[in-house]
Amino acid sequence: MGVHCTRMLYICLFGLFFKTIIGGALRKPIDVPFHRNYVPTWAAEHIKYLNSGNEVQLYLDKYSGTGFQSKGTYLFGHFSMQMKLVPGDSAGTVTAFYLSSTNSEHDEIDFEFLGNRTGQPYILQTNVFTGGKGDREQRIYLWFDPTRDYHSYSVLWNMYLIAFFVDDVPIRVFKNSKDLGVRYPFNQPMKIYNSLWNADDWATRGGLEKTDWSKAPFVASYRSFHIDGCEASVEAKYCATQGMRWWDQKEFQDLDGPQYRSLSWVRQKYTIYNYCTDRSRYSVVPPECHRDHDV
Ligand SMILES: *[C@@H]1O[C@H](CO)[C@@H](O)[C@H](O)[C@H]1NC(C)=O
């Protein structure tokens, strides 16, 4: 995503502008209040609003978790969330930030944070579902304690790629490999969901570590509810401004050199699991893994 302003100067400058915004948004909080883009999905009484709705906290206790979702439905764009995960003993809990279409053969782009015992590291699991098929898990440890401060987690989704970022560091890319026979999310609008729930049957050390309810309530904090996407009705098959938005432009169609170097740093130092290299599960490497440089 190096910026080369040769053709279509106007759009390109726009791209540059947004590139600056993205870069900035990852470091500084931009106060986008909760209510501008989101509504509670379930257990609304487990959501607490702070600073006039610029910050919210989700509460998990033994009666319920909770979640919220975007008001709009989107085909492509840039979606980010600043989160501070459940501190202390978070074993058994899962905090998720994901995009999903609402139909049966659904598309989905997932960040899932798997809690742990005090002092032991969270796992960040990512996944991509296309046409109802997932099974593309990748797991990493983070290079910081995600419970201490807010960090930004974001997804860039366009016709060319889906890129996952932690702060400004790309941690995963899933490119359009339609020509290799892999379905790519392009015609099913998605909503953005956030939730905190109990998953102690699988989340921590494969389900061995159970949620300690004496430590409840478990609290995760959110702010900067940024969404910049092509809004579409749930049934829409395309975005009305397809090709004309900043995320469609040349500099966002692939990662640039420094971003690939950051990505390989994450892969080398922090990867715990990658479906692309799991031969017991996939004797033939899934086609997109080659294109995504995962093998
Ligand atoms: C929890 O900590 C243990 C021990 O350090 C580690 O093996 C595991 O990957 C961590 N994360 C989860 C979610 O189990």
The ligand as an ORCA input file, in Angstrom:
! r2SCAN-3c Opt
* xyz 0 1
  C      -2.628    -19.727     28.405
  O      -1.396    -19.962     29.006
  C      -0.836    -21.222     28.705
  C       0.427    -21.385     29.527
  O       1.320    -20.332     29.298
  C      -0.573    -21.331     27.211
  O      -0.112    -22.621     26.882
  C      -1.845    -21.018     26.428
  O      -1.553    -20.944     25.048
  C      -2.433    -19.681     26.887
  N      -3.637    -19.260     26.179
  C      -4.773    -19.933     26.051
  C      -5.898    -19.178     25.437
  O      -4.931    -21.096     26.376
*
